Amino acid sequence: MKTDNSHISAISASSYLDELIVPLSIIAGALVIGILVERLLIRFIYRAFEKRDWKIGRRIIGSFNGIVTVWFGLAAFRSVLHDFPMKASALPLTEHIASAIFIVSIATLIARIGVAFIRTFSSRHERAAPSVTLIENIVRSAIFLVGLLAIFRAFGVAITPLLTALGVGGLAVALALQDTLSNFFAGIYIILSKHLDPGDYIKLDSGQEGIIRDIAWRVTTIQTPLNTLIIVPNSKFSTSIITNFDRPDTSMNLAIELPLDSSTDPATFEQRAFHAVQETSQLLADAIEGSPVLHYTAITPANATLQLLIRINDFTRGAEIKSEILKRIYKETHPASPKALQPDIPDREP
């Protein structure tokens, strides 16, 4: 009797697998077709846009990667759904799951296209809309939230009571996540104020300085001249006193203090300073704008202090320009003696 039961179970399993082969083969074939469409058609369109240097077109067509294959698979699955050996009561749930996957794929595609437009627009108008992680995350979150509500609707869940429950629960979450929300809204304020953008060279009131690399939903990342990263919470960053060396433009006045002792002729020293600026501007092409200006800022019986003002077009090159000018002034002020230039030759006995 046990042998007959096992034999019947083996036959049932075999027939069950036979019923699965056809629908699974159709789904597998559809997935292969989807992959081929992505590899051939989408790549062909991408290369055509690349030849025309159409950035937004490349980014939009690139957003379909993986999505087309999912659509082909879902279409095949829906077409053979009734051929699967399953109970009739399981069909509605299976259809809801397939609908949810389709909604997620649509939300993913729209989010990718939205981010593509943000990045393309920001690359053309860096000051108008900088492409930062915070903006992209807000767009993604809003789109996926709508997609989540659509999934609830597909499953027959009432959205209005759910939104009411989320509103009540959101208050408790807001109280528990005060610091996180503070950083989030501070990041939004930083972006909307348009006083700071990624790529700007800034200096905080704490003395730290560097280039803004990103403004995320919680922190702002600054890259220092030593190639290290400073991670500042948005709430602290927004309340700091910040000097932006890229606003209103990247050019600025560079002040160099030059001490002058009483033994040095002022006219000669001024000539050396102007000559050093001229040589530096020739060495560092287009680094210095206009003509330098000299001012006496302090005078004592023993010495005086001159301030050399130079208009430079990039703050980040200020240290390099200052070093080159001081080096040339020092060389002209302290020329090497002929004895120092001669190599040391040991005395030889006759």
Secondary structure, DSSP 8 states (H G I E B T S, - for coil): -HHHHHHHHHHHHHHHHHHHHHHHHHHHHHHHHHHHHIIIIIHHHHHHHHHTT-HHHHHHHHTTTTHHHHHHHHHHHHHTGGGSS--GGGHHHHHHHHHHHHHHHHHHHHHHHHHHHHHHHHHH-TTTS---HHHHHHHHHHHHHHHHHHHHHHTT--HHHHHHHHHHHHHHHHHHTHHHHHHHHHHHHHHHHTS--TT-EEEETTS-EEEEEEE-SSEEEEE-TTS-EEEEEHHHHHHS-EEETTSS-S-EEEEEEEEEETTS-HHHHHHHHHHHHHHHHHHSTT-EEEEEEEEEEEE-SSEEEEEEEEEES-GGGHHHHHHHHHHHHHHHHS---HHHHS--------
